[in-house]
């Protein structure tokens, strides 16, 4: 009876407490998702006038989100807004479904076109309220309706949804004959930005190759105009430059190779070559070779419309002016978002002044009004383009972002860095480093940016990214600026007054003067012992035994303690006995210029560990000779470092091939457990676990990872760049970031792999190709992602077959330019994927991992 009563009382408590707990959780969730601030944040910008109509048009605002379609020249824009959004609501994603009237434009199996809106909201103030604004450009096609859906965190979450019927009317009476002129057919689809870019160039008196178009198999293509025939028909002389970087380098050096850099076609080739020869011989400056105003404007507009990519550069010889001018044929990167302003390739100061002025003019334009003036008929082109390519959209927002990047590059708070080298009564010596892409003039030494102490003779010119030393003669009146009220004398005291001295400078071509303070001189670190240049003296090391006949270095006993930098010279084999235990403590480390033969066995493994967890690891520079490791354990190690020098891995093989069997690496306390660089390798039956950050990091390697296990990892399990990898029968569990990550033009072949309880299973980046067969992903936040991370690379491609995913929150997040094909089916893409990675929404950064330790 007592047992029954006890059970009954406990059940009663559960019945009462569980609903109460659920109510508390529901209240907390509601407050997180729906709580609203009462006052606008005064630090947010004012809502742009173009978005005020959205509030007016939707006066009966939805308490969660409200939306409207904004129309402008060349633009149909969906705008979604939220009043006083929570932090969670600022990061909401939306799925947009467009149901076109022309059913051929949508996938047959769906009947609608899908766009994803994944950017965070931009916050603005208007009439005392804060609004979160999401926006995306839409194709210029007629649609029956648009369905906007909030993407929930899980299936049980109730989400917002809105349908807009007949959102806008697109003209359908455009005469295609004015656009379509069948010429030499190419397989290059049209670009939504090419028409307006061409018109902008022509408005600046820059010549272009005409565009014509053809329809082939219900697709619109840009015709390939024959450059030779066009030049002949127009009596032009055109120069084709296949290697623009080499051409500009030869321009800077006036190298004789300059003439061979350019392939000339047309009747005036000899005159153009003579002009180039006069420039090489020093008879002409750059402004006597090129029309600098047109060249500057062309390169500045290229920066606005695209992220510069590798492609031919063309010039036209103008026989009236006897100058070369830019001639536009095509850019493959039009409409791409820039990450930064590219450093000018041309070092001529006359050009740079003109180029910077062109950038400044572009940065101050009202782009929307400017484009309307230049190309009032741009809607016609975009309607034709989108009637074939509805997901290739002109978005002026991309140009405005590029414009802001240009503007920011011209208005950095501190473009130079200055450090004090020495001070005398009549002379100040400083180093100056130009941190910008642009040349600058150092113009003056100033007291607190208010009083000019002395002008700099010249003034001093400094190219972007360069460093120099500047001697400044001080006037006799210099010390009068520093009067001690207590001592009633004028005296410059270095440690006290150095912070009152500033250098005044300006970007070439701009009049505004900016200032930077002078950093007091600090002695650079002097490393008492240079590990890489000192003579190695192993004869005095009691821990080491050297067999000079067999060229073998080993330890003198099976248990050794290393609390110093142990350096193994080249020309030997480093071969400890099976069962050797190496305790690395108090900052000790091992650096080997000879290959390793660490050959343990099941009964007697070789162990490298740190009992005080202050021991550093091992780095091998074996000059191409293969190392072999069998039954070896590396435990509780961090990365080797000395003075300003360090590597990222607890165990590192640099240009040193290695074969590893039954190797265990555990509890490392650095960025990489194992780092292999510029070599070949083989790993089998290995395990890496309990890492602070990445488990395996390969840079420019080729190798196989077979029958290995990775578990409990701070960041990635396997992360490679510029590499060629085969990964077979590998198990990955609890990866804090990515299970498999291929970057920088890597090739990764994956077969029979299991990934579980991780953040991201597979990531392809930057021109990498990943091929997968038989993959199982379990209880993971994101299954697949592919995107471009670095501007100098391109999109990534993943092909996967026989895939099983269970408990995966988000299966796919593929950037629009990249691709993922699963079992023969292409997966839908999204935009701005990179912005959601590295701890923003998915994954983790290395810095975040380090900080969490």
N, C-alpha and C positions, 0 to 999 in steps of 0.2 A: 504493500500500500504506500509505504514511504517513497519507493522508487517511482510509482505512478504519479504521486503528488509532485515529486521533484520535476519529472518530465513535463507535467502539465503547467507548472509555474514557469519553466523555461520557455515553453512554447508560447505562453501568454506574453512574456517579455518580447519575444521575437515578433509576434503579431503586432504589438504596439510600436516597437522601435523601428522596424523596417519602413513602414509608411512615413514615419517622422523623418527618417534619414533621407528618403526619396524626395520629400517636400523641400528639405534644406538644400539638397543638390539641385533640384529644379529651380529654386529661387536664385541660387548662385549662378547657375547657367543663364537664367533669364537676365540677371543683372549684367552679366558679361556681354551677352549678345545684343541687348536692347537698351542698355543705359545710355542716356543722352546728357551731354554737358549743357549747361544753362547759358554760358557766355562764349562768345567767339574768341578764339585765340588771336590776340593782337599782332602776333608775329607772322601770321599767314598773309599772303598777298590778296588783293581784292579780286573778286571773281571777274574774269574778262567779260566785256560787254556782250560778246557773241554767245555766251552761255546764259545770260540773264533771261533771254526769251524762253529757255527751257523751263525755268521756274514759272514764268508768266503763262506759258502754254499748258502747264500741268498744275494749275492753281489748286486743284484738289489733290494735293500730293499724297501718294501712298505713304503710310507711316514707316515702311521699310525702305524701299527704293522707288524712284520714279524716273521716267525716261522720255526722250523725245528724239525726233530726227531733225538735224540741222542741215540746211541746204546752202551751198555756196558754189562759186564757179569751180568746176572740176572736183567737187566734193559732195558726197552724201555721208553724213557723220551721225552715228548713233551715240547719244550722250546719256549716261546713266548717273543719277545723283542721289545722294543721301544726306539728309540734314543731321548735323552732329553725329557723324559715324563713330562707332567704337573702333578700337584698335583691330578687332577681329573683322569688322565690316570693311575697313580700309583695304584689306587683303583678299576680299572675296573675288572669286573667278566667275565668269559668266560664259554660258554656251549660247551662241546666236545661230538660229536656224532661219535661212532665207528660202522661201518657197517661190521660185521664179515662174513667171508666166510661160516662158519658153522652157518646157520640161527637159529639153536636151541639155540644158546647162547644169542640171543636177544629176548626181549619181542615180542610176536606175533603181537600185535597191532601197533608196531612201526617199527620193522625191524632193529633197531639200539640200541646200549648201550649208555646211557648218563652218562657223568662225568661232574661235576662242578669244575671249578678252581676259588676259591674265596679268595685266599691269596693275600695280597698286593704285588706289585713288590719289589724285592730287587735291590738296586741301586749300580752299579759298574761303574768304569772308565776304558776306553780302548782307546788308541790312541787319547787322547785329547777330548774324548766324554764321556758323561754319558749315560749308558744304564739301563733301567728298565727291569728286568728279571722275568718272570713268568715261573714256571715249575710244571709239575705233572707227576707222573709215570703212565705208561699204562700197561694193561695186556699183557702177552706174548701169543697172539692169532693172527692168520692171519686175516687181514681185507682188504676189497676191497678199502675202503677209510676212511679218517677221516675228518670230517667237524668241523671247529672251528668257533664259533660265539661269537662276543662281545655282552654282555648283556647290552641293553640300559636302560637309566633312564626312558624313556617313549616310547610309540609306534611310535611317530613322529620322534624320533632321528634316523638319519642314522648311522648304525653301520658297523663295519668291519667284514668281513667273509672270510675264506680261506678253500679250499679243498685240501687235500693231498691224491693223489691216490697211491695205492700199496706202503704204507710207509715203510714196512719192511717185510721180509720173515722169518717165524718161521718154524723150522724143523717139519715135520709131520711123520717121520719114527721112532719115539721112540717106543720101544717095551714095551707095557703096562705090559707084563708078568713079567718084572723085577721090576715093582712097585706094582702090584696088587697081593696080596696073601690073598685069602679069609680066614679069621679067624673068631674070635668072633665079629660079627658085632655090631657096636655102632651107635649112632646117632650124633656123633661129627664130623662136617666137618673138612677138613684139614686146616691147618694154613700156610700161605705163608712163615712164618719165622721159622717154627719148624725144617725144614730140616737143614738149615744152623746153627741154634742154637745148635742142637744136635751135628753136626760135630765140631763146635768150642769147645764144652765141651769135646768131645772125644780127640781133639788135645791137650787138657790140662790134659789128663789122668784122666778125671772125667767120671765115669761109667754112662751109660744111659740104660733105658728100650727100647728094639728095637721097631721100628715102622713098622707095616704092614697096608695095606689098602684094602678096599673092594669097589666094585661098586654095589650100590643098587638103583634100580629105576632111573637109569641115574644120580646118584649122587655119589660122591666120599667121603668115610668116613674113618676115622682113626679107625683101629681095636682096640678092647679092649683086651690087653694082660693080662692074669691072672698073677698077681704078685707072688702068692704062687707057681704056677706051674713053672714060670720062675726061681724063687729062688731055687726051688727043683732041676730043670734040670741043673742048673749051680753051684749047691752046694754053694749057697750064703746065708748069713744072712742079712736080710733087716729090717730096722726099719722104722715104719710109725708114723709120728708125726702129729696128727690132729690139735693141737693148737700150732703152732710155737711160737707165742708171749709168751704163758705161758711157753713153753719149755725153751726159751732163758732167761726168767726171773728166772726160777729155776736154770739154768746154772750160772747166775750171783750170786745167793744167795746160791748155792750148796744145794738146798733144797732136802729133801728125796723124795718129790713128783716127782722128775725128772725121776725115774725109771718107775713110772706109766704113765708118759707123752708119753712114746714110746712103741708102739706095735711091738714086735720082731717076725719075722718068719725065720726059717732056723735052721740048726743043731748046730750053735755056739751061741745060745741064752744065755746060762749060762756064757760063756766067756765075752760076751758083757755086761751082767748085772753086772758081777764082776768088769769090767772096770768102769762102771758107779758108783758102790759102792765105789771103791777106790777114785774116783774123789770127791764124796760127803764127804767122810771121810777126805779129805785133803791130801791123799797120792799121788795124781796126780794133776798137774796143767792142765789148758785147753789144752796146747800143748801135754800133756800126754793122753788126751782123744780124741782130734780131730787132723786130719792132717790139720794144720792151713793154709798151702799154698793152698790146694785144696778148703777148705771151703771159704777162702778169694776170690779166683779167681771165684768160683761159684757165690757168692753173688754179686761180682762186675759185672760179665757178666749178671746176672739177672737185675741189675740196668741199664745196657746198652740196653738190649733187651725189657724191659717191665717196665710199671708202676706197682709196687708191688701190688698184690691183695691177698685177703684171700684164701689160698689153702694149701693143705697138703705139708709137707716137709718130704723128705725121706733120710735115711742114709744107708750106707753099712758098715758092720764090716769087716775090713781087718785083717784076722788072721795072715798074714805075718808080719804086722807092729804093730798089737794089737792096732789099732786106728780106730775111726769112720771117714768115708768120706761121702761127699754129694753124693747122687744117684738121677739122674734126671728121673722122670716119665712123668710129663707134667706140662706146665704152660698155663693157660687159657688167660693170658693177653699179650702174645708175640706180639710184633709189636705195642704196645701202646706208645704214646708219654709221657714222664715224664714231670711233672711240676717242680719237685725239686728232689734232691738226698735225699733218705730216711735216717733218723737217724739210725745208727747202733744199733741193739738190744743187741749186746754183748758188755760188758764193760771191758773185759779183755784187758789190754794194749798190751800184746804180739799179740793177734789177731788183734787189731785195727791198730798196726803198719804195719802188713802184709796186711791187707785189704786196707789201704790207699795207700800202694805201688801198689797193684793190680789195684786200681782205677786210679792211676797216669799212669801206663803202658797202660791201656785201653784208657785213654784220649789222649795219644800221638800217637795212631796207625793210619796209613793210612787205614781206614776201607775197602775201595774198594779193595785195593791190598791184604789186609789181608784175606778177604773173598774169593777172587779168588784163593789164595794159599790153603786155608783150604778146599774149596769146589768147585773145577773146574767144576763139573758136575751140579752145582746148577740150570742151565737153564733147564735141563731135568725135574727136580722136579717141577719147576714153570710152565713149559709148560703143564705138566700133571694137575697140580692144577688149572691153569687158564682155561683149557679146560672144567672144570666143574664149576668153580667159577670165572668168568671173572672180577667181581667187587671186588674181594679180592686180593689185589695187594701187592707184595713186593716192598717196597720203602726204599732204603738205606738212603734217606734223613731223615727219622724218626730216624734211628740209629745215624746219624751224629748230629742231634739236641740233642738227649740224651747224646751223647758224649760231646757236647759243655756244656751242663748243668753240667756234671761231672767235666769237666775242670774248669768251672767257680766256682764251689763249693770249689775247691782246691786252688783257686787263688783270694779269696775275698780280697778287699783292707783293710778291717778292720774286723778281726774275733773276736776281744775282745773289751770290753768297760771298761775303768778304771776311777774311781772317787777318788779324794783325800778325805781321812777321817781326817787325822791329820798330823802335821809336828812338829818334834822336831829337835834339832841340830844334833842328831845322829841317827834319825829314821824317816822313811817315812811310813805311813800306808795308804793303798789304798784298795778299793774294786775292784775286777776284775770279769767280767761276760763274759763267753764264748758264743758268739752269733752264733757259727757254730754248725754243727752236729758232729764235730770231736774233740777228746781230743787234748789239746795243752799243751806245756811246756812254762812257763814263764821263760826266761833264763837270762835276764839282765836288769839293769836300764841304760839308755843311755842319753847322752847329745846331743840333736839335731840329733839323730840317727847316729852320727859319732864317738863319744868317749864312750867307755864302762866305766861307773862310778863304777859299782860293779856287780858281778855275783850273781844270786839268788841261795841261798843254796838249793840244791835238784836235779835239779830245780823244781819249783812248777808245779804240774800236775793238769789239770782242764778238767773234762769231758765236752762233748758237752752240751750246754744249762744250765750249772751249774754256780753258783756264789760263791765267797769266799772272804776272807779278807787276804791281804798279808802285812806282816811287812818286811820292807827292812832296814837293817842296813847300815848307811851311813859311808863312810870312812872319815878319818880326812881331807883328801884333797878335800872333796866335795865342800866347799865354794870357793876354789881357781878357780873353773870354772866360777865364777860370779864376775868379777872385775869391779868396777865402775870407769870409766875413770875420772869422775868429782871428786869423793871423793878419788880416788886412794887407795881404800881398797877392799878386797874380802869379799863379803857378799851376801848370798842368801835371796832375798826379795820375799816372797811368791807370791804376786799378780803380780809381774813383771816377775819373772823367771819360774813360774810353767809351762808355755807353752814351755819351752825348755827341759822339762823332758819327756822321752819316755820309754815305756816298750818294750823290745824285746822278741818275742815269735816265736814259730814254731809249725806246726802241727806234731803230733807224726808220726814218720816214714819218715819225710822230713827234709832236712838239711837247707833249705833256712830260713833266719830270717826276719820276718816282724816287723813293729813297729806301736805302737799306742800311741797317746799323753794321758796325764793324765788330766782329766777334773777337774777344781777347785771345791772344796767342796761347795755345796749350801745347806742351811737348807731346809729340806722338809717342805711343807706347814703344818702348824698347824691349825687345825680347832678348833676355840674357843668353838663352841657349837656342840656337837655330837647329832644329831637329833634322832639317833636310840638307844641311851643308856641313855639319860636323862630321869628323872622322869617327867611324864606328870601332870601338875597342872592346870586343867580346872576351878577350883573354882575361880581363879583370873581373868578369861577371861570374860569380860563384854559382849562379843558377844555370849557367849555360855550358854545354859540352860540345866541342867542335871536332868533327872527324874530317880533317883536311884531305885525307886520301880518298874518301868516298864523297866528299863535299856535302856532308850532312850535319845540320845543326839540330841538337835536341836539348832537353833539360837534363841536368845532372841527377835529379831525383824525381819521384813521381808526384810529390806534393811541393809546389813552389808558390811563393808570394811575389807578385810584381807590383811595386809601388813607385815605379819610375818608367820613363819611356824606353821600352825594350825595342831596339832596332835591329832587324835581321838584314845583313847586307845581301847584295845580289851575288849570284854565282853558286848558291847552295840550294839544298832542299831542307825546309824547316819541318822536322819529323819527330814529334814527341812520341813516347812509347804508349801503347794501349794502357788505359787506366790512369793516365796522368791527370792531375787536378791542378788547375792554374787559377789561383785566387788573385784577381786584379783589384787593388785597393788604393785609396788616397790619391786618385787622379792618375794612376798608372795606365799604360796603354801599350799596345803592340803594333809596330809598323814593320811590315816585311816586304823586302824587295826581291825575295825569292819565293817560289811556289810552296804551298803548304801540302804536306802529306800527313794529315791528321786522320790516322787509320785506327779507330777503335773497333770494338766488336760487341756482341750482345752482352757478354759477361763483364767486359772492361771497356766502358766508353771513355772518351776524352771529354773533360769538363772544363770550360772556361767560365768563371763566375766572379761575382763581386760580393764578398761577405759583408762589407760595409756600405754597399750600394753607392759607392763613390768611384768605382772603377770604370774606366773608359774601355772601349772595345778594341776591335782589330781592323786594320786596313792593309790590303795587299796590293803592291805594285810589282807584279811578277814579269812585266815586259813580254806578255804574250804566251808565257809558259803555263800550262794547265795545272791547277791545284786539285787535289782530291780530298774530300772529307766524308768519312763514314763513321756512324755512331758517335756523333759529337754533339754536345750540349753547350749553348751559350745562354747564360742566365744572369739577369739583373744588371745588365751592362748599359752604359750610355755611349754617346758618340765621342770618338777621339777629337780632342781640341787642344790647341797650344797657342797662346798669345792671340793674335787676330785670325789664326787659321783654324778651321774646323770642317768636318764632313757631317752629313746628316744621318748616316747609318751606324748602328752599333757594330754591325759586321759589313765591311765594304770591300768589294773587288773592283778595282779600277783598271780597265784595259788588261784584265787578268782572267782568262777563262777558268771555269771551275765546274767540277762535277760533285754534287752533294747527294748522299744517300743516308737515310735515317738520321737526319740532322734536326735538332730541336733548338728553337730560339724562343725564349720566354722572358716576360717581365722586363723588356727593354724600356729605357727611360729617355727616348729621343724621337726624332721625327720619323725615322725608318728603322725597322728591326734589321732588315737585310737590304742593302743597296748594291746593285750591280750596274756598272757603267761601261759602255763601249766595248763589249766583248760577247762571247758565246757562253752558254751555261746549260747544265742539265740538273734538274731536281727530281728526286723520287723518294717516296716514303718519308717526306719531311713534314714537320709541324711547326707553325709559328703561332704563338698565342699570347694573350694578355699584353698587347702592345699599347704604348702610349698614343701612337698615331698610326702610320701605315705599316703593314707587315712586310710586303715585298715591293720595292720600288726599282724599276728597271729603266735606264736611260740609254737609248740607242743600242739595244741588245738583241740577240737572237737566241732563242732557247725553248726548252720544254719543261713544263711543270706537270708531273704525272703522279697520281696516287698520293696526293698531299692534302693536309688539313690545315685550315686557318680558323681560329676561333677567338672570340672575346677581344675584338680589335677596336682601338680608338678611332681609326679612320678606315682607309681602304685595305682590302685584303691583297689585291694585286693591282698595281698602278704602273703603267708603262708609258713612255714617250718615245716616238721615233723608233719603235721596236717591232719585231716579228716573233710572235709567241704562239705556241701550241699548249693548250691547257686541257688535260684529259683526266677524268675520274678524280675530280677535286671536290672537296666538301668545305663550304664556307659557312660559319655560324657566328652571329652577333657581330657583324661589321658595322661600326659606328657611322660610316659614310657609304662607300661603294664596295660591292663585292668584287666586280671586275671593272677596271677603268682603263680604256685605251685612248691615248691622246697623241697629238702632233704627228699625224700621218703614220700611225701604227697599224699593223695587221695582226688580228687576234683570231685564232681558230679555237673554238670551245666545243668540247664533246663530253657528255655524261658528267655534268656538273650539278651540284645541289647547293642552293643558297637559302639560308633561313634566318629569321629573326634579325634582319638587317635593315638599314635605312634605304639603300638603293641597290638593286641587284646588278644591272648592267648599264654602263655609261660609255657612249662613244663620243669623242670630241675631236674637232680640228683635223678633218680629212682622214680620220681613222676608219678602217673597215673591220667589222666584227662579224664572223660567221659562226653560227651556233647550231648544234644538233644535240637533242636530248638534254633539256635543261629543266630542272624543277626548282621553283621559287616558292617559299612558304613563309607566311607571317612577316611580310616585308612591306615597307611604306610605299616604295615606288619600284615597279618592275623594270622598265626600260626607259632610258633617256638618251637622246642624241642631239648635239648642238655644237655651235661654233663658239669657243671660249676666247681664242686669241685672234686679233685682226689679221695677222699675217698668214693665217691658215684658212680653211674653208669648212664646209659642212661635213657631217659624218654619216656613214651608212651601216645599218645593221640588218643582217638576214638571219632569221631564226626559224628552225623547224623542230617539231616534236617538243613543244613547250607545255609545261603544266604549271599553273599558278594557283595557289590556294592561300587565302587570307592576305591578299595583296590589296592595299588601300587604293592606290592609283596604279593602273597597269602600265600606261604609256604616257610619256611627256616628250614629244618629238618636235624639235624646232622646224619651222616651215621649210627651210632650205635643206634640212637633213631628211633622212628616210629610215623607216623601219618596215620590213616585210616579214610578217609572221605566217608561216605555212602558206605562202604564196599570196597573202592579202596585204595590201599596203595600208598602214595605220594612219589615221588622221593626225594632222600636225597642229602646232600652236606657235605663238610668237613670244619673243623675249624669254626663252627658256632659261638662259644663263642667269638672268636676274632672280630666278627662283631657287638657284642652287647655292651651295656653299654656306649652309646654315641659315639662309633666308627662309626657305620653306622646306626644302629637302636637303639632306646631307649635312656636312659639318666641315668647317675650315680647320686647317692645322693649328692656327693660332687659338681657335676656340678649344681644341683638344688639349693643347699645352696648358691653357689657363685653367682647365678643369682638373688638372692633376694636382 
